[in-house]
Amino acid sequence: MPQACGSVSLRQWGILNDMQSSSSAPSGSVWLAFAVSALAGIGLFFIPAFIIRPFRHQAPGALTLALALRQRAPWGTLAAALLCLVLVPVLWGTANRWRRIVLSLAIVLVTFSAVMARMNYFEWMFHPVDSPQFETEAASKLDKSEMILAVRFGSDARAYPISQMAYHHVLNDVVGGVPVAVTY
């Protein structure tokens, strides 16, 4: 007999009985199980992605929630996606056009969430700069009031605009023949 997550079986939820009775439409419990599973799977990815954003205040409680969800997202989104995939064929046969659209959209979002929960999408936003390019002070288009991070070794000096460092956080460079990792 198929088992749900934990020790509660699908029969105890009343889902298996609804799935096995092909003569009638699925009950509300099947739709409810699908909706809860889909919302959980989607939320496990999108809530942390929404809370953890650059250049925005992040309250300690919200950040704690986001990190806890992000830690549980790989297995949680997989379980949600599997349950949704089991329930879609049951619901599809009796669903009208609009419910099929909702089912399709939910499956796409749950699958997307399950895939993205396994990737470090923060690396895409904050990737280190390995080969920085520099301009002379005269050619620079920086505003005079713009803040910079400066590094100097001997006669060699570099200036890194804070506005650019905020997006990358780490920049690898060589200043005066010394390899440096500049971070902000």
C-alpha positions in Angstrom: 0.0 0.0 0.0 1.4 3.5 -0.8 2.6 5.4 2.2 2.6 9.2 2.7 5.4 11.0 4.5 5.7 9.9 8.1 3.5 7.2 9.5 0.1 8.2 8.2 -1.0 6.2 5.2 -3.0 7.5 2.2 -5.9 5.3 3.4 -6.0 7.0 6.7 -6.2 10.3 5.0 -9.1 9.0 3.0 -7.2 9.6 -0.2 -6.7 6.0 -1.3 -10.3 5.2 -1.0 -11.2 8.2 -3.2 -8.5 7.3 -5.7 -9.8 3.7 -6.0 -13.5 4.6 -6.5 -13.4 5.3 -10.2 -17.2 5.5 -10.6 -17.3 8.9 -8.8 -15.4 12.1 -8.9 -12.5 12.6 -6.5 -13.7 14.0 -3.2 -12.7 17.3 -1.7 -10.0 15.5 0.4 -8.0 14.7 -2.8 -8.2 18.3 -4.0 -7.2 19.4 -0.5 -4.3 17.1 -0.4 -3.2 18.3 -3.8 -3.6 22.0 -2.8 -1.7 21.6 0.5 1.1 19.6 -1.2 1.4 22.1 -4.0 1.4 25.1 -1.7 4.0 23.5 0.6 6.3 22.6 -2.3 6.0 26.0 -3.9 6.4 27.8 -0.6 9.5 25.9 0.4 11.3 27.5 -2.5 9.6 30.9 -3.0 9.4 32.0 0.6 13.2 31.9 1.2 13.9 33.4 -2.3 11.6 36.3 -1.5 13.0 36.9 2.0 16.7 36.6 1.2 17.2 39.4 -1.3 20.0 41.9 -1.7 19.8 45.5 -0.6 16.7 45.0 1.5 16.3 44.9 5.3 16.0 41.4 6.6 14.5 41.0 10.1 16.2 38.3 12.2 13.0 36.3 12.6 12.3 36.3 8.9 15.9 35.4 8.0 15.7 32.5 10.5 12.5 31.3 8.9 14.0 31.6 5.4 17.1 29.7 6.3 15.1 26.9 8.1 12.8 26.5 5.1 15.8 26.6 2.7 17.5 23.8 4.7 14.3 21.6 4.4 13.5 22.5 0.9 15.3 19.8 -1.1 13.5 16.9 0.6 10.2 18.8 1.2 9.8 20.0 -2.4 10.6 16.4 -3.6 7.9 14.9 -1.4 5.4 17.6 -2.4 6.2 17.1 -6.1 5.8 13.3 -5.8 2.5 13.5 -4.0 1.2 16.1 -6.6 2.3 13.8 -9.4 0.4 10.9 -7.8 -2.7 13.0 -7.4 -2.9 14.7 -10.7 -4.0 11.7 -12.8 -6.8 11.1 -10.2 -8.0 14.7 -10.5 -7.4 15.2 -14.2 -10.1 12.8 -15.5 -13.0 14.7 -13.8 -11.6 18.2 -13.8 -13.1 20.9 -16.1 -11.0 23.1 -18.3 -10.1 25.7 -15.6 -9.2 23.1 -13.0 -6.9 21.4 -15.6 -5.2 24.7 -16.1 -4.7 25.1 -12.4 -3.4 21.5 -12.1 -1.0 22.1 -14.9 0.2 25.4 -13.5 0.6 23.9 -10.1 2.6 21.0 -11.4 4.9 23.3 -13.3 5.5 25.5 -10.2 6.0 22.5 -7.9 8.5 20.9 -10.4 10.3 24.2 -10.8 10.5 24.6 -7.0 11.8 21.0 -6.6 14.6 21.7 -9.1 15.5 25.2 -7.8 15.6 24.0 -4.2 18.6 21.9 -5.1 20.5 24.8 -6.7 22.4 27.7 -5.0 20.7 30.5 -6.9 22.5 33.0 -4.6 25.7 32.2 -6.4 24.1 33.5 -9.6 23.5 36.9 -8.0 26.7 37.1 -6.0 29.4 35.5 -8.0 33.0 36.5 -7.5 34.8 38.6 -10.1 37.9 36.7 -11.2 39.2 39.0 -13.9 38.5 42.7 -12.9 39.1 45.4 -15.5 40.3 48.8 -14.6 40.2 52.3 -16.0 42.5 55.2 -15.2 41.1 57.8 -12.9 40.7 60.3 -15.8 38.7 57.7 -17.8 36.5 56.7 -14.9 32.8 57.7 -15.0 32.4 57.4 -11.2 30.6 60.2 -9.4 32.9 62.2 -7.1 30.7 61.3 -4.1 30.6 57.5 -4.9 32.2 55.4 -2.2 35.1 53.1 -3.1 37.1 50.4 -1.4 40.9 51.0 -2.0 43.8 48.7 -1.8 47.5 49.7 -2.1 50.7 47.7 -2.0 53.8 49.8 -2.7 53.2 52.0 -5.8 50.3 49.8 -7.1 46.8 50.8 -6.0 43.3 49.8 -7.0 39.9 51.3 -6.3 36.7 49.1 -6.2 33.3 50.9 -6.3 31.1 49.9 -3.4 28.1 49.9 -5.8 29.7 47.1 -7.8 31.2 45.2 -4.8 27.7 45.0 -3.2 26.5 42.8 -6.1 29.6 40.5 -6.2 30.9 40.6 -2.6 34.2 39.0 -3.6 36.7 40.2 -6.1 40.0 38.3 -6.8 42.8 40.6 -7.9 46.6 41.0 -7.8 47.8 44.3 -6.4 51.6 45.0 -6.3 52.2 41.4 -7.2 50.3 40.1 -4.2 47.1 38.1 -4.8 44.2 39.6 -2.8 40.5 38.7 -2.2 38.7 42.0 -1.8 35.3 41.6 -0.1 32.5 43.9 1.0 
